[in-house]
């Protein structure tokens, strides 16, 4: 049963064993806001109450009931409440491979699929997205998988496009940004300062800052925080304790991880890990999905 949490906020970020290649988030946020970040997967969100303001490279959009937000992989975005009562929504995070498989079945798109629109009025698809959550939480694999594929296929047919090929970084600023990103990825736990990074690349700090933001939509330190949280998620998926994950990715301690992880993912690392542990236990015990478990978005972490 759903439990209201502190300040009226609650969230559940989880995976359903019968839907590989998909993460699900259902939540109500009031004061919580998401800083600029990006995902390796697609983001398909349907607001059922309140208003969510979403900052995208093209400006701020307002997601209301009846709309569907579609964000392509690696597109930087931020989000916050667009009204004092916050917003309630259901979001699907399908992998690139899953969307590509569906696109290959139902469209004539060639290359890597993407969505040409960021927000659309589409009440029916919004209901389908909520239906995926409901079916998954009830352990109805047939309905959850069917509704997922129908929703993604509908969006691809109506708003699908072929993602532009990533151009080779010919300009010096783009080359330096790509090299800086690789170095930050390699030295995630002990990154250099901006000045030292620029020195290694033979450029100036401000030139690197401009080039990196132009290439990836966020400055290097913001990108690194996002990359650390992604890596922490992988470690938590594999069963690592939050404290161990924090040290491994370069955060000072677990509270430091908690703060950034919660802001970007929408739930605490402990709640995220618990959902994965429960999923593994259900798989070992042959149990289906149980009723929704929800956790507060900040504060004490579930063990």
N, C-alpha and C positions, 0 to 999 in steps of 0.2 A: 504494500500500500504506500502511496506517495505521502511523504512527510514534509510539511512546510518547515523551512529552516530559518535561521537568523535573518532578520530584515525581510522576511518573505521570499528569500532566494533559495532555490534548490536546483540541482543539476544531476544528470546521470550521463556519463560518457562511457560507452561500452561497445562490445562486439558480440554478435550472435553467431554461434558456431556454424549454423547452416547458411550463413551469408558471408563467405570468404571474400576478402578484398573490400570490406566495408566497415567503417566506424559509424557509430550513432551517438548523437548528443540531443538530449531533450532537457530543457531548462527554463527557469524563470529567473531573470536578472533584473535588479533594480538599481543598485549602486555599482555593480561590477561593470567594468569596461575592458575591452580587448585592445591592447596596444597594437601598433603596426606590426604585422607578421604575415607569413605566407604558409601555404600547405603544399606538400608534395602531391596531394590528391585533389580531386574536385570538391567543391563545397556547394551543397544544394539545401537551402534553408527555407522553411515556411513558418512565418509568424502566425500564431493563433490568437494573440492578445497583446495589446499595447503597440508600441512603435519601437523599432530598432533603427538607429542611424548607422549607416555603414559608409566609411570613407574608402573610396577606391581611387585609382590613378586618374579617373575621369571626373571626380568630384564626389560629393556626399549624396547618397540616396536614402530614402525613407522606406523601410520595409514594414508594411501593414498587413493585417489579415487579408488573405486573398492574393497576396503577391508571392512570387518565388524568386529568391536570390540565387544567382548562379555565378560562382567565382572559379575561374580556371586555375590549374596548378601554378604555383610560384608567383601568383599575382598578389602584391602586398596590399593589405587592407587593415582597417581598424573598425571597431564597433562600440557603441554605447547606447544607453537608453535615450529614446527620442521623446519621452514623455515621463512625468514624475512617477507614474506607477510601473515603469520599466517595460519589459517585454517578455512574452512567453513564446517559445518556438521549438520546432523539431528540425534537426539538421541531419543530412546524410553526407558522409564523406567517402564516396566511392573511389577506388584506386583508378589510376590511368588505364591499367590493363582491363579492368572490369568495364569501364565506359567504352574503351576501344572494341571489346568483344561485342557489346550491345550495338555499337555503331556499325560494325561489320555485318551484323545480322539484319538490321532494319533500315539502313541508309546507304546512299551511294557515296558517302564521304570517303575521300582518299587521304592518306596520311594520318597525322595525329588529330583526333577530334577535339573540338573546343566548343564553347558557347559564344555566340556573337553578341548576346545581350547579357546585361548584369542583373536587371530586375524586370519582371514582367507581371502583368495581371493575369493570373491563371489559377482560379479557385479550384478547378478540378485537380490539377497536378499538386497543388498544396494539400488537398485532402488525401491524395495518393501517398505523399511523403509522410503525413501523419499516420496513414494506414500501415505503412511499413513498420513504423515504431510499434504500433499497437499489436500487430500480428507477431512481431518478434518477441515482444514482452509476454505474449500469451503462449509462446512456443509453437506457433503455427507456421512451420517452415514453408509449406506450400504457398500459403497466402503471402508471407513476407517476401519470398523470392519473386513471386508473380508480380506483386505490386511494385517492387523495386524496379524490375525490368520494364514494366509498363510505364512507370514514371520517367525513367531515364530515356526510354525510347521516344516517349511523347515530347520531351524537351529537346532531344536531338533532332527529331523531325521538324519541329517548329523553329528552333533557334540554333541548331547545330551549324558548325562551320569547320573548316580545316585550319588547324593552328598554323600560324606562319612559321616557317623554318627559322631557327635561331641563327642569325648572321654571325659569321666569323668576326672576332674582335680585331678589326684592322686598325682602328684608331688607337693611339698610344694610351689614352685614358681608359678605353675599354679593355685593352690588353692588361694594363696594370690592375684594373678592377678584377679581372678573371684570375690573375696570379695572386692577388691579395686574398681573394676568396679561398683559393686552394691552400694557401699558407695558413689562413685562419682555421680552416677545416683540419689541417694536419696538426696544428698546435693549439687545439681547442682548450686544453686544460691549462696551458701557459702561453697565452697570446702575447705578442709584442705590443708596445705602444704604437700609436698612429705614426709618430715621428720615426721610430725605428723601422716600422713596416715600410714607410715611404723611402727611407734610406736604402733598405734592401732592394727596393724596386727601382731606385734611381730617379725618384720623382719627389715632389714636395707634398707635405701633409694635406694642404688644401686642395691641390690638384687631385690627389688620391681620393679625398673625401668627396669631391664633386663627381669624379668619374665613377666611383663605387655607387653613389646614390643614383646617378643616371642609369647605371646598368641594372641595379637590383632593387631600386625603389626605396631604399633605406640606407642609412649610414652604416659603416662597418661594425660599430659596437652593437647596434640594434640587430643587424643580421646575425652577429655571433650569438647573441642571447637566444634568438630564434633557433639557430642551429644547435645550441646546447640543449634546449628543450626537446627538439626532435630526437637527439641522441639519447637523452634521458628517457624518453618514451620507449625507445627501442630496448633499453636496459630494463625498464620496468616491465615491459612485455615479456622479457626473458626471465623475470622473477627476481631481479635485483632489488634490494631494499632501497628506499628513497635516499637514506644517508650515503650509501655506497654510490648510487647513481650521481648524487650531487658532487662528490669528490671526483669521480671519473670524468665528468664533463667540464670541470673547472669552476663550479660554484664554490663559494667559501664554505658553506655548510648546508645542512638540510633546510633551515629556514630561508636561506637565500634561494635555494631551488624552489621551495614552496611558493615563494612570492612570485617569481617569474613564471613558473609552471602554471600556477592557478590563473594568472592574468591571461596567458596565451591559450591554454587548453580549456579553461573554464571549470575545472575541478582540481582538487588538491592531488599531489602525487600519490598519497596514501589511498585516496578513494579510487584513483585510476588503477593503481596496482591491485587493490582488492577486487575490482571488477574482473581483472584478468585472472586472478587466483581463483575466484568463484567459477569462472568459465572453465578453467582447467579442471577444477574439482567436479563440476557437472559432467565434463567429458569423461573423466575417469569413472564416475559413478553411474554413467548412462542416464543422467537426468536431463530433462529439457529446461528451457528458460523458466524462471520463476517470475513472480510479480516484480514490478519496477522497484529498484533500490535507489534512493536518491540521497545525496550528501550535500552538506553546505559547501559553498565555494571558497570559504576562507576559515581560518581558525584551526581547531584541533583536527588532526588527520586521523582517519580510521587506522587501526593497527594493521 
